[in-house]
Amino acid sequence: MFGTVLFLWSASAQDHDIEPIVPGTKPSQPTLRDGPFSHEETFNTAGSYRYYCSAHGGADWSGMRGEVVVQ
């Protein structure tokens, strides 16, 4: 099954982006943005897609991060 995820930055959010953690290549919105802002990502392949905010986390799975699981 596939689906679409909507990432939302609140009006008070400052300096957020979405960087993928390899091996997954999604999601990706590499420009630091202030809110309000939104980014939509469609997933067509099953798998786990980990990501982080480069301003507030790291690829070592610390700080601001998340994971999308597509089944």
WOGINOR-V601519 format. One record per helix or strand of 3 or more residues. SS is the DSSP state (alpha for helix, beta for strand). FROM is the first residue (numbers start at 1). TO is the last residue. If there is no record, write none. Layout:
ss:SS from:FROM to:TO
ss:SS from:FROM to:TO
This chain:
ss:beta from:3 to:9
ss:beta from:16 to:20
ss:beta from:29 to:33
ss:beta from:37 to:43
ss:beta from:47 to:58
ss:beta from:62 to:70
